[in-house]
């Protein structure tokens, strides 16, 4: 994977903003996601992950990604400054925000939610700048 790649599971064309490609969330995608996340960590440069609304994740993919996140928690927490979920629905966004403290403890990365991609990008730039 190159860091100008917009066709992978993770779009890195606006690095250090990294955005999940929701159309790539299909059963079995976790192997590619893990490979691309490992490449991000190997780069050694801080980044922000942005997750737009995506199809429901397959159970096996969720389990595989969760294991990777736990196994790579230390390295991930050093380089991934924030995970931002885009959720336009206020009720769903509120439910996500209630789960963030547990996810932050598990994965070592601050989690936030916004309504739009534009808001997510602004927030990511602020976090990356240390504000």
C-alpha positions in Angstrom: 0.0 0.0 0.0 1.2 3.5 -0.8 0.3 6.5 1.2 -1.5 8.1 -1.8 -3.8 5.2 -2.0 -7.5 6.0 -2.2 -8.6 2.5 -3.3 -7.8 0.5 -0.3 -9.9 -0.1 2.8 -8.2 3.0 4.3 -8.0 6.0 2.1 -4.6 7.6 2.8 -4.6 10.2 0.0 -5.1 13.0 2.6 -2.5 11.6 5.1 -2.3 12.3 8.1 -6.1 12.1 7.8 -7.0 8.5 7.1 -10.5 7.7 6.1 -12.2 4.3 6.0 -13.7 3.5 2.5 -17.2 2.3 3.5 -17.6 0.5 0.1 -14.7 -1.8 1.1 -16.4 -3.0 4.2 -17.4 -6.4 2.9 -17.1 -9.8 4.5 -13.4 -10.7 4.7 -12.1 -7.1 4.6 -10.4 -7.3 8.0 -7.2 -8.9 6.5 -6.7 -5.9 4.2 -7.6 -3.5 7.0 -5.0 -5.1 9.3 -2.3 -4.9 6.6 -3.1 -1.3 5.9 -3.2 -0.4 9.6 0.2 -2.1 10.1 1.6 -0.1 7.2 0.3 3.1 8.9 2.1 2.2 12.1 5.3 1.3 10.3 5.3 4.8 8.8 5.9 6.2 12.3 4.0 9.4 11.7 1.0 10.5 13.8 -2.4 10.3 12.0 -6.1 10.5 12.6 -8.7 7.9 11.6 -12.1 8.9 10.3 -14.9 6.4 10.0 -17.9 7.5 7.9 -21.1 5.5 8.1 -20.4 2.0 6.8 -22.4 -1.2 6.3 -22.7 -3.5 9.4 -19.5 -5.3 9.9 -19.4 -9.1 9.6 -18.9 -10.8 13.1 -15.6 -12.5 12.0 -14.2 -9.2 10.7 -15.1 -7.3 13.9 -13.5 -10.1 16.0 -10.3 -10.1 13.8 -10.0 -6.3 13.9 -10.7 -6.2 17.6 -7.9 -8.7 18.3 -5.5 -6.6 16.1 -6.4 -3.4 17.9 -5.7 -5.1 21.3 -2.5 -6.7 20.1 -1.2 -3.4 18.7 -2.6 -1.1 21.4 0.7 0.4 22.5 1.9 1.3 19.0 -1.5 2.5 17.9 -1.9 4.7 20.9 1.5 6.4 20.2 0.6 7.3 16.6 -3.2 7.4 16.2 -4.2 10.6 17.8 -7.9 10.2 17.5 -10.6 7.9 15.9 -13.6 10.0 14.7 -16.8 8.4 13.8 -19.2 10.3 11.5 -22.8 9.7 12.6 -25.4 12.1 11.3 -28.2 10.7 13.5 -28.1 12.4 16.9 -29.6 9.4 18.8 -27.0 7.0 17.3 -24.2 9.5 17.8 -25.2 9.8 21.5 -25.2 6.0 21.9 -21.7 5.9 20.3 -20.4 8.6 22.6 -21.6 6.6 25.6 -19.4 3.6 24.5 -16.3 5.8 23.9 -14.8 5.6 27.4 -14.7 1.8 27.2 -13.3 1.8 23.7 -10.6 4.3 24.7 -9.5 2.1 27.6 -9.4 -1.0 25.4 -7.6 0.5 22.4 -5.7 3.5 23.9 -7.0 6.0 21.4 -9.4 8.9 22.0 -12.7 8.5 20.2 -15.1 11.3 19.1 -18.1 11.6 16.9 -19.2 14.3 14.5 -22.2 14.9 12.2 -20.3 15.4 8.9 -17.1 14.6 7.2 -16.1 18.3 7.1 -16.5 18.5 10.9 -14.5 15.3 11.3 -11.7 16.7 9.2 -11.6 20.0 11.1 -11.6 18.1 14.4 -8.8 15.7 13.2 -6.6 18.7 12.2 -7.2 20.3 15.6 -6.3 17.1 17.5 -3.2 16.5 15.3 -2.1 20.1 16.0 -2.4 19.4 19.8 -5.5 21.6 20.3 
